[in-house]
Amino acid sequence: MEQGVSFDIELIRRYDQSGPRYTSYPTAVEFAASFNEAAYRAACARSNESGRPLSLYFHIPFCDTVCFYCACNKIATKDRSLVAPYLDRVYRELEMQAALFDDSRVVEQLHWGGGTPTFLNDQQMTELMETTRRHFKLADDEVGEYSIEIDPREADADTIALLRRLGFNRMSLGVQDFDERVQKAVNRVQSEAETMAVLEAARAEGFRSISLDLIYGLPFQSVETFMNTLERVIAVDPQRLSIFNYAHLPSRFKPQRRIRDEDLPTAEVKLDILQATIQRLTDAGYVYIGMDHFARPDDELAIAQQAGTLYRNFQGYSTHADCDLIGIGVTSIGKIDNTYGQNQRELEAYYADIDAGRLPVFRGIELTRDDIIRRDVITRLICNFVLEIPAVEAAWGIDFKTYFADALDKLQVMVEDGLVELDAERIRILPRGRLLVRNICMTFDAYLAAKSGPVGFSKVI
């Protein structure tokens, strides 16, 4: 498959609307309180019949300082004593969750996210991993994909060595921007030396994949300043890069109210930054995976996309498509059997459920057959930029043209605009349509079709 992307400024302006990121379908907007602990337990029982491998996600919500741009569920605090009572509940949740799954099922994927996972001290990180291993069977290092999000300000070479001993073999490093003026404006002052020290330590310890995260659209950024950061990042040759668009939604996320509107780059400048970034990364040999992600051609993500086996879940793109995902900790989301379930979003409510011996699932959704079919179509498109229509028809026993008549009608204008190539055998997203893959997937979203439009989502570019 051709793994390229082209930048058409007029098309991007015309299609730049709000839309889901499709880390799930249906999206979390559709989750409801009618999906409760009983429904979750029933899904776990059904999933054991499949024998699928497992994936574990742990949410560590604490941060030492708040980054003004952040839209994650986090607790900014200097009080490290908050960790112990949180981990006590996590351990109890681990025990309750493990009781629901057959011992023979192997964990092939594990991720610590946040917040800042390394807000935990060395003893606490060791204890969390040891407790996990007591309750679940983790795959060997050669098979398992064990990743962690790292704030370089909260880690050093000793921390990285410990994480590797604990079993982590992948990491993502938050950079955002090396420009000091930008860093001060978003309250994330982080030296290049700090970042590179952690990166070099990870390489020395044998981490197999290192991803660096950047954000464009932050205060005081320009094409020149962002390219300066990008050049310094490319020089260290990470396997993967995530280049995120900053979504300024101060009405929803209080920390963003500390960012002044007048300091933000204009929409035109943001597009210029994106265009320059794509060109520079392409010149440097990176492949556009989709949805803000770039990778070296020999990276697992690029290889999986080439083979048509790439997958997408709440942690982003993945090569492990067949796992049931168990979410552990406050606000975590799991995908078990044909359901999504989310834990309590507030710490007090999470503690109350755990202390009462209840799983803290407070909302979710059980997917219908139509949901599952549409999820399959959206996943194929957003991961691999191509959908083989006969394969979908064979998998689900449908006539694609009849089943998706409305979606195919909506796609016609995208065909005319050169975003998509469509015939009886396949839908292929062309290079000029790949930045707009969310728009293309939205044509298959039955929930959006039933509403006046996408509400509460970020802009696609």
C-alpha positions as CSV (number, residue, x, y, z in Angstrom):
1,M,0.0,0.0,0.0
2,E,1.2,3.5,-0.8
3,Q,1.9,5.2,2.5
4,G,1.9,8.9,1.5
5,V,-0.1,12.1,2.2
6,S,-0.6,15.3,0.3
7,F,-1.6,18.7,1.6
8,D,-4.4,20.5,-0.2
9,I,-5.0,23.7,1.6
10,E,-8.4,24.5,-0.1
11,L,-9.8,21.1,0.7
12,I,-8.6,21.2,4.2
13,R,-10.3,24.5,4.8
14,R,-13.5,23.2,3.3
15,Y,-13.6,20.0,5.3
16,D,-12.2,21.4,8.6
17,Q,-15.1,20.7,10.9
18,S,-15.5,19.0,14.3
19,G,-15.5,15.2,14.4
20,P,-14.7,12.1,16.5
21,R,-11.2,10.7,16.7
22,Y,-12.7,7.2,16.6
23,T,-10.6,5.6,19.4
24,S,-13.9,3.8,19.7
25,Y,-17.1,3.4,17.8
26,P,-19.6,4.2,19.2
27,T,-17.7,7.1,20.8
28,A,-17.9,7.9,24.5
29,V,-20.6,10.5,23.8
30,E,-23.0,7.6,23.5
31,F,-22.0,5.9,26.8
32,A,-25.0,5.7,29.2
33,A,-25.5,4.9,32.9
34,S,-27.8,2.0,31.9
35,F,-24.5,0.0,31.3
36,N,-23.5,-0.8,34.9
37,E,-21.5,-3.3,36.9
38,A,-23.8,-6.2,36.2
39,A,-23.6,-5.6,32.4
40,Y,-19.8,-5.4,32.7
41,R,-19.6,-8.7,34.6
42,A,-21.8,-10.4,32.0
43,A,-19.5,-9.1,29.2
44,C,-16.5,-10.5,31.0
45,A,-18.2,-13.9,31.3
46,R,-18.9,-13.9,27.5
47,S,-15.4,-12.8,26.7
48,N,-13.9,-15.8,28.5
49,E,-15.5,-18.0,25.9
50,S,-13.3,-16.4,23.2
51,G,-10.0,-17.0,24.9
52,R,-8.7,-13.7,23.4
53,P,-5.5,-12.2,24.9
54,L,-5.9,-9.3,27.3
55,S,-4.7,-5.7,27.4
56,L,-4.4,-3.6,30.6
57,Y,-4.6,0.1,30.9
58,F,-3.7,1.9,34.2
59,H,-4.7,5.5,34.7
60,I,-2.3,7.4,37.0
61,P,-4.1,10.7,37.4
62,F,-1.5,12.8,39.3
63,C,0.7,15.6,37.9
64,D,3.2,17.7,39.8
65,T,2.2,20.8,37.8
66,V,-0.7,21.5,35.4
67,C,0.1,22.1,31.7
68,F,-2.3,24.7,30.6
69,Y,-3.1,23.0,27.3
70,C,-4.0,19.7,28.9
71,A,-7.5,18.2,28.4
72,C,-6.7,14.9,30.2
73,N,-8.3,13.7,33.4
74,K,-5.7,14.6,36.0
75,I,-5.1,15.9,39.5
76,A,-2.4,18.5,39.8
77,T,-0.8,18.3,43.2
78,K,2.5,18.6,45.1
79,D,1.2,16.1,47.7
80,R,2.8,12.7,46.9
81,S,1.0,11.2,49.9
82,L,-2.1,11.0,47.7
83,V,-0.6,8.1,45.7
84,A,-0.7,5.4,48.4
85,P,-4.5,5.5,49.0
86,Y,-5.0,5.6,45.2
87,L,-2.8,2.5,44.7
88,D,-4.6,0.7,47.5
89,R,-7.9,1.0,45.5
90,V,-6.1,0.1,42.3
91,Y,-4.9,-3.1,43.9
92,R,-8.3,-4.0,45.0
93,E,-9.7,-3.3,41.6
94,L,-7.0,-5.5,40.1
95,E,-8.1,-8.3,42.3
96,M,-11.8,-7.9,41.5
97,Q,-11.0,-7.6,37.8
98,A,-8.7,-10.6,37.7
99,A,-11.4,-12.8,39.3
100,L,-13.6,-12.2,36.2
101,F,-11.1,-13.6,33.7
102,D,-9.7,-17.1,33.1
103,D,-6.2,-17.5,34.4
104,S,-5.1,-18.9,31.0
105,R,-5.7,-15.6,29.2
106,V,-2.4,-13.8,28.6
107,V,-1.8,-10.1,28.8
108,E,-0.1,-9.1,25.6
109,Q,-0.4,-5.3,26.0
110,L,-0.1,-3.0,29.0
111,H,0.0,0.7,29.3
112,W,0.4,3.2,32.1
113,G,-1.1,6.6,31.2
114,G,-2.0,9.8,33.0
115,G,-1.5,12.2,34.4
116,T,2.1,11.4,35.0
117,P,2.8,7.7,35.7
118,T,6.3,8.5,37.1
119,F,4.7,10.7,39.7
120,L,4.9,7.3,41.6
121,N,8.2,6.7,43.3
122,D,10.4,3.7,42.5
123,Q,8.9,1.5,45.3
124,Q,5.3,2.3,44.2
125,M,6.0,1.5,40.5
126,T,7.7,-1.7,41.5
127,E,4.8,-2.7,43.8
128,L,2.2,-1.8,41.1
129,M,3.9,-4.1,38.5
130,E,4.4,-6.9,41.0
131,T,0.8,-6.8,42.0
132,T,-0.3,-6.8,38.4
133,R,1.9,-9.9,37.8
134,R,0.3,-11.6,40.8
135,H,-3.2,-11.2,39.4
136,F,-2.6,-11.5,35.6
137,K,-0.4,-13.6,33.4
138,L,1.9,-11.2,31.4
139,A,3.4,-12.3,28.1
140,D,7.2,-12.5,27.7
141,D,9.1,-9.4,26.7
142,E,9.5,-10.7,23.1
143,V,5.7,-10.8,22.7
144,G,4.3,-8.2,25.1
145,E,3.9,-4.6,24.2
146,Y,4.4,-2.8,27.5
147,S,4.3,1.0,27.3
148,I,4.4,4.1,29.5
149,E,3.9,7.8,29.1
150,I,6.9,9.8,30.4
151,D,7.3,13.4,31.4
152,P,11.1,13.9,31.2
153,R,10.9,16.3,34.2
154,E,9.7,13.3,36.3
155,A,12.3,10.8,35.2
156,D,16.1,10.2,34.9
157,A,18.4,7.4,33.9
158,D,17.8,5.5,37.1
159,T,14.0,5.7,36.6
160,I,14.3,4.4,33.0
161,A,16.5,1.5,34.1
162,L,13.9,0.6,36.7
163,L,11.1,0.7,34.2
164,R,12.9,-1.6,31.9
165,R,13.6,-4.1,34.7
166,L,9.8,-3.9,35.5
167,G,9.1,-5.0,31.9
168,F,8.4,-1.8,30.0
169,N,9.7,-1.9,26.5
170,R,8.0,1.1,24.8
171,M,7.6,4.7,25.9
172,S,6.2,8.0,24.7
173,L,8.0,11.2,25.7
174,G,6.1,14.4,26.1
175,V,8.0,17.3,24.4
176,Q,5.3,19.6,23.0
177,D,7.8,22.3,22.0
178,F,11.4,23.3,22.9
179,D,10.8,27.0,22.5
180,E,11.2,28.6,25.9
181,R,8.6,31.3,25.3
182,V,6.0,28.7,24.3
183,Q,6.9,26.5,27.3
184,K,6.4,29.4,29.7
185,A,3.0,30.3,28.1
186,V,1.7,26.8,28.7
187,N,3.4,26.2,32.1
188,R,5.6,23.4,30.9
189,V,9.2,24.5,31.2
190,Q,11.3,21.5,30.1
191,S,14.8,21.7,28.9
192,E,16.0,19.9,25.8
193,A,18.7,18.3,27.8
194,E,16.2,16.7,30.2
195,T,14.3,15.2,27.3
196,M,17.4,13.9,25.5
197,A,18.8,12.4,28.7
198,V,15.7,10.3,29.1
199,L,15.7,9.3,25.4
200,E,19.3,8.2,25.5
201,A,18.7,6.3,28.7
202,A,15.8,4.4,27.1
203,R,17.9,3.5,24.2
204,A,20.7,2.3,26.4
205,E,18.3,0.1,28.4
206,G,16.9,-1.5,25.3
207,F,13.5,0.1,24.9
208,R,12.3,-1.2,21.5
209,S,10.1,1.8,20.6
210,I,10.4,5.5,21.6
211,S,7.8,8.0,20.5
212,L,8.0,11.8,20.9
213,D,4.9,13.9,21.3
214,L,4.7,17.5,19.9
215,I,1.8,19.9,19.8
216,Y,1.1,22.6,17.2
217,G,-1.2,25.5,17.8
218,L,0.2,26.6,21.1
219,P,0.8,30.2,22.1
220,F,3.5,32.1,20.2
221,Q,4.3,29.3,17.8
222,S,5.2,30.1,14.2
223,V,6.4,28.0,11.4
224,E,9.9,29.0,12.1
225,T,9.9,28.2,15.8
226,F,8.1,24.9,15.4
227,M,10.4,23.8,12.6
228,N,13.3,24.6,14.9
229,T,11.9,22.1,17.5
230,L,11.1,19.6,14.8
231,E,14.7,19.6,13.4
232,R,16.0,19.0,16.9
233,V,13.6,16.1,17.3
234,I,14.4,14.6,13.8
235,A,18.1,14.7,14.7
236,V,17.7,12.1,17.4
237,D,15.7,9.8,15.0
238,P,12.8,8.5,17.1
239,Q,10.9,5.5,15.8
240,R,7.6,7.4,16.1
241,L,6.3,10.9,16.3
242,S,2.9,12.2,17.4
243,I,2.1,15.7,16.2
244,F,-1.1,16.8,17.9
245,N,-3.3,19.8,17.1
246,Y,-4.0,21.9,20.2
247,A,-7.8,22.2,20.6
248,H,-8.5,25.4,22.5
249,L,-11.7,24.7,24.5
250,P,-11.4,26.8,27.7
251,S,-15.2,26.5,28.4
252,R,-14.6,22.7,28.9
253,F,-11.1,22.6,30.3
254,K,-10.3,25.1,33.1
255,P,-6.5,25.1,32.8
256,Q,-6.9,26.4,29.2
257,R,-8.4,29.6,30.6
258,R,-4.8,30.5,31.5
259,I,-3.9,30.7,27.8
260,R,-4.8,34.0,26.1
261,D,-6.7,33.8,22.9
262,E,-4.6,36.6,21.4
263,D,-1.4,34.6,21.9
264,L,-2.5,31.7,19.9
265,P,-1.4,31.3,16.2
266,T,-4.1,32.0,13.7
267,A,-5.9,29.1,11.8
268,E,-3.8,30.0,8.8
269,V,-0.5,29.8,10.7
270,K,-1.6,26.4,12.2
271,L,-2.2,25.1,8.7
272,D,1.2,26.4,7.6
273,I,2.9,24.6,10.5
274,L,1.1,21.4,9.7
275,Q,2.0,21.6,6.0
276,A,5.7,22.3,6.8
277,T,5.7,19.5,9.4
278,I,4.3,16.9,6.9
279,Q,6.8,17.9,4.3
280,R,9.8,17.9,6.6
281,L,8.9,14.5,8.1
282,T,8.3,13.0,4.7
283,D,11.7,14.3,3.5
284,A,13.2,12.7,6.6
285,G,11.8,9.3,5.7
286,Y,8.8,9.1,8.0
287,V,5.5,7.5,7.0
288,Y,2.2,9.1,7.8
289,I,0.3,6.5,9.8
290,G,-2.8,8.7,10.3
291,M,-4.4,10.8,13.0
292,D,-1.3,12.8,13.9
293,H,1.0,9.8,13.9
294,F,4.2,9.3,11.9
295,A,6.6,6.4,12.0
296,R,9.8,5.1,10.5
297,P,9.1,2.6,7.6
298,D,10.6,-0.2,9.7
299,D,8.5,0.5,12.7
300,E,5.8,-2.0,13.7
301,L,3.0,0.5,13.1
302,A,4.1,1.2,9.5
303,I,4.7,-2.5,8.8
304,A,1.2,-3.4,10.2
305,Q,-0.4,-0.7,8.1
306,Q,1.3,-2.0,5.0
307,A,0.0,-5.5,5.8
308,G,-3.5,-4.2,6.6
309,T,-3.4,-5.4,10.2
310,L,-3.2,-2.1,12.0
311,Y,-5.7,-1.5,14.8
312,R,-6.9,1.5,16.9
313,N,-8.1,1.7,20.5
314,F,-8.2,4.2,23.4
315,Q,-4.3,4.3,23.5
316,G,-4.1,5.1,19.8
317,Y,-2.7,2.9,17.0
318,S,-1.7,-0.7,17.9
319,T,-0.6,-3.9,16.4
320,H,-2.6,-6.0,18.9
321,A,-6.1,-6.1,17.3
322,D,-7.6,-9.1,19.1
323,C,-7.3,-8.1,22.8
324,D,-10.0,-7.5,25.3
325,L,-9.0,-4.2,27.1
326,I,-9.4,-3.9,30.8
327,G,-9.3,-0.3,32.2
328,I,-8.0,0.1,35.7
329,G,-8.2,3.2,37.8
330,V,-10.2,6.4,37.8
331,T,-11.9,7.3,34.5
332,S,-10.3,4.3,32.6
333,I,-12.3,2.8,29.7
334,G,-12.3,-0.9,28.9
335,K,-13.5,-2.8,25.8
336,I,-14.7,-6.3,26.8
337,D,-16.5,-8.6,24.3
338,N,-19.0,-6.3,22.5
339,T,-19.1,-3.6,25.2
340,Y,-17.3,-0.4,26.3
341,G,-17.3,0.4,30.0
342,Q,-15.9,3.4,31.8
343,N,-14.8,3.8,35.5
344,Q,-16.0,6.6,37.7
345,R,-14.4,9.9,36.6
346,E,-14.2,11.5,40.1
347,L,-11.7,10.2,42.7
348,E,-14.2,10.2,45.5
349,A,-16.8,8.2,43.5
350,Y,-14.1,5.7,42.4
351,Y,-13.0,5.2,46.0
352,A,-16.5,4.8,47.3
353,D,-17.2,2.0,44.8
354,I,-14.0,0.2,45.5
355,D,-14.4,0.5,49.3
356,A,-17.9,-0.9,49.0
357,G,-16.6,-3.9,47.0
358,R,-18.1,-2.8,43.7
359,L,-16.4,-2.5,40.4
360,P,-16.4,1.2,39.6
361,V,-18.0,1.0,36.2
362,F,-20.5,3.9,36.0
363,R,-21.4,4.0,32.3
364,G,-20.8,2.4,29.0
365,I,-22.6,0.8,26.0
366,E,-23.4,-2.7,24.7
367,L,-22.8,-2.7,20.9
368,T,-25.5,-3.8,18.5
369,R,-24.7,-5.8,15.4
370,D,-24.9,-2.6,13.4
371,D,-22.4,-0.9,15.8
372,I,-20.0,-3.7,15.3
373,I,-20.3,-3.7,11.6
374,R,-19.8,0.0,11.4
375,R,-16.9,-0.1,13.9
376,D,-15.2,-2.7,11.6
377,V,-15.6,-0.4,8.5
378,I,-14.4,2.7,10.4
379,T,-11.4,0.8,11.9
380,R,-10.3,-0.5,8.5
381,L,-10.5,3.0,7.0
382,I,-8.8,4.9,9.8
383,C,-6.0,2.4,10.2
384,N,-5.2,1.2,6.7
385,F,-6.7,3.8,4.4
386,V,-8.4,1.1,2.3
387,L,-11.4,-1.1,2.7
388,E,-11.9,-4.3,0.7
389,I,-15.7,-4.4,0.2
390,P,-15.9,-8.2,-0.5
391,A,-14.1,-8.9,2.8
392,V,-16.6,-6.9,4.7
393,E,-19.5,-8.5,3.0
394,A,-18.1,-12.0,3.7
395,A,-17.4,-11.1,7.3
396,W,-20.9,-9.8,8.1
397,G,-23.1,-11.4,5.5
398,I,-24.3,-8.1,4.0
399,D,-24.6,-6.5,0.7
400,F,-22.4,-3.5,1.2
401,K,-24.0,-1.3,-1.4
402,T,-27.4,-1.8,0.1
403,Y,-26.4,-1.7,3.8
404,F,-24.4,1.5,3.4
405,A,-26.4,3.3,0.7
406,D,-26.6,6.5,2.7
407,A,-22.8,6.5,3.4
408,L,-21.9,5.8,-0.2
409,D,-24.1,8.7,-1.3
410,K,-22.2,11.0,1.2
411,L,-18.9,9.7,-0.1
412,Q,-19.7,10.8,-3.7
413,V,-18.7,14.4,-3.1
414,M,-15.4,13.2,-1.5
415,V,-14.8,11.1,-4.6
416,E,-15.4,14.2,-6.8
417,D,-12.9,16.1,-4.6
418,G,-10.3,13.5,-5.0
419,L,-10.2,12.3,-1.3
420,V,-11.5,8.8,-2.0
421,E,-11.4,6.3,-4.8
422,L,-14.5,4.1,-4.9
423,D,-15.6,1.1,-7.0
424,A,-17.4,-2.1,-6.5
425,E,-14.4,-3.8,-4.9
426,R,-12.9,-1.2,-2.5
427,I,-12.8,2.2,-0.9
428,R,-9.3,3.6,-1.1
429,I,-8.4,6.9,0.7
430,L,-6.1,8.8,-1.6
431,P,-3.1,10.8,-0.4
432,R,-5.0,14.1,-0.4
433,G,-7.8,12.5,1.7
434,R,-5.6,11.0,4.4
435,L,-5.5,14.1,6.6
436,L,-9.3,14.1,6.4
437,V,-9.8,10.5,7.3
438,R,-12.0,11.5,10.2
439,N,-14.4,13.2,7.8
440,I,-14.5,10.0,5.6
441,C,-15.2,7.8,8.6
442,M,-18.0,10.1,9.7
443,T,-20.0,9.2,6.7
444,F,-20.4,5.7,8.2
445,D,-21.3,7.0,11.7
446,A,-25.0,6.3,12.3
447,Y,-25.0,8.3,15.6
448,L,-23.9,11.5,13.8
449,A,-26.4,10.9,11.0
450,A,-29.2,10.9,13.7
451,K,-28.0,14.2,15.1
452,S,-27.7,17.7,13.7
453,G,-23.9,17.2,13.4
454,P,-20.8,16.4,15.5
455,V,-21.1,18.2,18.8
456,G,-18.4,18.3,21.5
457,F,-15.6,17.0,19.3
458,S,-12.3,18.7,18.3
459,K,-11.6,20.0,14.8
460,V,-10.3,17.4,12.4
461,I,-7.3,19.5,11.5
